[in-house]
Amino acid sequence: MSVTHTTSLITGSINTLFGWPGRKLIRSILYVINLMTFSTLALRDWFSKNHIFNSRSYSTTVAQIIFTGVDALPTITFLGLATGFLFTFRLISITNSLGGTEDIINLLITIICLSVGPFLAAIIIISRTGSAIVVDIGNMKLHGEIEALEYLGININDYLVAPRIISTAISQLAITVYFTVIALLTGIIISALFVNPAHFGFIYKINNSITPYFVSIFVVKNLVFGFVIATVACYNGLRVQNSPTELPQRTTASIVQSLSFLFAIDGLLTFAIFI
């Protein structure tokens, strides 16, 4: 083998090695741009055709909120109680021996309210609502219902996509608030009953420590989580074409992509908060 041929092989291997991450990065950026364009157009169509006080405008959204939020309350309640015992109670017990009351309050707000709560609520929504949206819209695509609606002049963005995005974002916020309250109260009550009755005072101290800055971060984070989950689910559902085998593939892709986006968004928000 000649030196020239060997050099060309090495060069080609290096280009392939460094070219794959670049292509992957470009595809990821283009995919994010597609999702942003997709959700923006859907919300634009919804807001341009609906009025906030028109019952027709929010009937579909309310129905989706009931499915996403209300129907998930038993699961959220159980997880909130379990989290209160497994995380909040143990966190209070450990921190109580290492630091003061202020350290305990800061840890509870940072870990339970801003980290554990949003993520567990998002995982439940991804597994229930996200997968259901993909299956629902995907089946409509397979059976020609989407095409029939378009022939009837019905805007798919207004009728199917935007209500799911809006309702999932609202439900994510509401579920996280409910979950966080249960997780905090359960851990504090158990700690007060079995460790120190003075821990009941943590309820008032946490309430006093909640600032507008904290509330804004909490609200924005949960709304973005719900927005991303629904957008990814709707996008993957509409990408189903002709084969029923695409439905489980798109459902799996939606779950994996949603989780990946949530980790990335959480990292970016955490970096923005603490810099």
C-alpha positions in Angstrom: 0.0 0.0 0.0 1.4 3.3 -1.0 2.0 6.2 1.3 -0.4 8.4 -0.7 -3.2 5.8 -0.4 -2.5 5.4 3.3 -2.6 9.1 3.9 -5.9 9.4 1.9 -7.5 6.6 4.1 -6.4 8.4 7.3 -7.7 11.7 6.0 -11.0 10.1 5.1 -11.3 8.5 8.5 -10.6 11.8 10.2 -13.2 13.6 8.0 -15.7 10.9 8.8 -15.0 11.0 12.5 -15.3 14.8 12.7 -18.0 15.0 10.1 -20.5 12.8 11.9 -20.9 15.1 15.0 -21.2 18.1 12.7 -24.0 16.4 10.6 -25.7 15.3 13.8 -25.5 18.8 15.2 -26.9 20.4 12.1 -29.8 17.9 12.0 -30.5 18.6 15.6 -30.5 22.4 15.0 -32.8 22.0 12.0 -35.1 19.8 14.0 -35.4 22.4 16.7 -36.1 25.1 14.1 -38.8 22.9 12.6 -40.4 22.4 16.0 -40.3 26.1 16.8 -41.8 27.0 13.4 -44.4 24.3 13.8 -45.6 25.5 17.2 -45.4 29.1 16.3 -47.7 28.6 13.2 -50.1 26.5 15.3 -50.4 29.1 18.0 -50.7 31.9 15.4 -53.6 30.1 13.7 -55.3 29.5 17.0 -55.0 33.1 18.3 -56.1 34.5 15.0 -59.3 32.6 14.8 -60.4 32.3 18.5 -61.5 34.7 21.1 -60.8 34.2 24.8 -64.4 34.6 25.8 -65.8 32.4 23.1 -66.8 28.9 24.5 -65.8 27.4 21.1 -62.3 28.7 21.7 -61.6 26.8 24.9 -63.9 23.8 24.9 -61.3 21.6 23.2 -58.6 23.0 25.4 -60.6 22.3 28.6 -61.3 18.8 27.5 -57.6 18.2 27.0 -56.8 19.8 30.4 -59.2 17.4 32.1 -57.5 14.4 30.4 -53.9 15.7 31.1 -54.4 17.1 34.6 -57.5 15.9 36.4 -57.3 12.3 35.2 -53.6 12.2 36.4 -54.4 13.3 40.0 -54.4 9.9 41.6 -51.0 9.1 40.2 -49.7 12.5 41.1 -51.1 12.2 44.6 -49.3 8.9 45.1 -46.0 10.1 43.8 -46.3 13.3 45.9 -46.8 11.3 49.1 -43.9 8.9 48.1 -41.6 11.9 47.3 -42.5 13.6 50.6 -41.4 10.5 52.5 -38.4 9.4 50.3 -37.0 12.9 49.5 -38.4 15.7 51.6 -38.4 13.9 55.0 -34.9 12.5 54.5 -33.6 15.8 53.2 -34.9 17.6 56.3 -33.4 14.9 58.6 -30.0 15.0 57.0 -29.8 18.8 56.6 -31.1 19.3 60.1 -27.9 17.7 61.5 -25.6 19.5 59.2 -27.0 23.0 58.8 -29.5 25.6 60.0 -33.1 26.2 59.2 -32.2 28.6 56.3 -30.2 25.8 54.6 -33.1 23.4 54.9 -35.5 25.9 53.4 -33.2 26.7 50.5 -32.6 23.0 49.7 -36.4 22.2 49.8 -37.2 25.1 47.5 -34.3 24.3 45.1 -34.6 20.5 45.0 -38.3 19.8 45.5 -39.9 22.8 44.0 -37.5 23.6 41.1 -36.1 20.2 40.2 -37.9 17.1 41.4 -41.5 18.5 41.1 -41.3 19.7 37.5 -39.4 16.6 36.3 -41.7 14.0 37.8 -44.7 15.9 36.6 -43.2 16.1 33.1 -42.4 12.4 33.1 -46.0 11.6 33.9 -47.3 13.9 31.2 -44.8 12.4 28.7 -45.9 8.9 29.5 -49.6 9.6 29.5 -50.5 12.7 27.5 -47.5 12.8 25.1 -47.8 9.2 24.0 -51.6 9.5 23.8 -51.3 12.6 21.5 -48.9 10.7 19.2 -51.2 7.7 19.0 -54.4 9.8 18.5 -53.0 12.0 15.8 -51.1 9.2 14.2 -54.2 7.0 13.9 -56.0 10.0 12.4 -53.3 10.2 9.8 -53.4 6.5 9.1 -57.2 6.5 8.6 -57.2 9.6 6.4 -59.1 11.7 9.0 -56.5 14.5 8.8 -56.8 14.7 5.1 -60.6 14.7 5.3 -60.6 17.6 7.8 -58.4 19.6 5.5 -60.7 18.9 2.6 -63.5 20.3 4.8 -61.5 23.5 5.2 -60.7 22.8 8.9 -57.4 24.2 10.0 -55.5 21.4 11.7 -53.3 23.8 13.7 -56.3 25.4 15.2 -58.4 22.3 15.6 -55.8 19.7 16.8 -52.3 21.1 17.5 -52.7 24.4 19.4 -55.3 23.2 21.9 -53.1 20.3 22.9 -50.0 22.6 23.2 -51.9 25.2 25.4 -53.6 22.6 27.6 -50.5 20.6 28.2 -48.5 23.7 29.2 -51.3 24.7 31.6 -51.6 21.2 33.0 -47.9 20.8 33.5 -47.9 24.0 35.7 -51.0 22.9 37.7 -49.8 19.4 38.2 -46.4 20.5 39.4 -48.0 23.0 41.9 -50.2 20.2 43.3 -47.4 17.7 43.4 -45.0 20.1 45.1 -47.5 21.1 47.8 -48.1 17.4 48.6 -44.4 16.5 48.6 -43.5 19.4 50.9 -46.4 19.0 53.3 -45.9 15.2 53.6 -42.2 15.4 54.4 -42.6 18.3 56.8 -45.5 16.6 58.7 -43.6 13.3 59.0 -40.5 15.1 60.1 -42.5 17.1 62.7 -44.2 14.0 64.1 -41.1 11.8 64.3 -38.1 14.1 64.6 -39.0 17.5 65.9 -42.4 19.2 66.3 -40.8 22.5 65.6 -40.5 21.5 62.0 -44.1 22.4 61.5 -42.7 26.0 61.3 -41.1 25.1 58.0 -44.5 25.5 56.3 -44.6 29.2 57.2 -40.9 29.7 56.5 -41.2 28.2 53.0 -44.2 30.4 52.3 -42.3 33.5 53.4 -39.3 32.5 51.3 -41.2 32.3 48.1 -40.2 35.4 46.1 -41.6 36.8 42.8 -38.3 35.7 41.2 -38.8 32.1 42.4 -42.4 32.1 41.2 -41.4 33.5 37.7 -38.7 30.7 37.3 -41.2 28.1 38.5 -43.9 29.2 36.1 -41.7 29.7 33.1 -40.0 26.3 33.6 -43.2 24.4 33.8 -44.9 26.2 31.0 -41.9 25.5 28.7 -41.8 21.9 29.8 -45.5 21.4 28.9 -45.1 23.4 25.7 -42.2 21.2 24.5 -43.8 17.9 25.4 -47.0 18.7 23.4 -45.1 20.2 20.5 -42.9 17.1 20.1 -45.9 14.8 20.5 -48.0 16.6 17.9 -45.1 16.9 15.5 -44.3 13.2 15.6 -48.0 12.2 15.4 -48.3 14.2 12.1 -45.2 12.6 10.7 -46.9 9.2 10.6 -47.5 8.3 7.0 -48.9 5.0 5.7 -47.6 2.2 7.8 -49.1 1.2 11.2 -45.5 0.2 12.3 -44.7 3.9 12.3 -47.0 4.6 15.2 -44.9 2.8 17.9 -41.7 4.2 16.4 -43.0 7.8 16.5 -44.3 7.3 20.0 -40.9 6.1 21.2 -39.2 8.9 19.3 -41.5 11.4 21.0 -40.8 10.1 24.5 -37.0 10.1 23.9 -36.9 13.5 22.3 -39.1 15.1 25.0 -36.9 13.8 27.7 -33.8 15.0 25.9 -35.2 18.4 25.4 -36.3 18.6 29.1 -32.8 17.8 30.3 -31.3 20.4 27.9 -33.8 23.1 28.9 -33.3 22.3 32.6 -29.5 22.6 32.2 -29.8 25.9 30.4 -32.2 27.4 33.0 -30.0 26.2 35.8 -27.0 27.7 34.2 -28.9 31.0 33.6 -30.1 31.1 37.2 -26.8 30.5 38.9 -24.4 32.5 36.7 
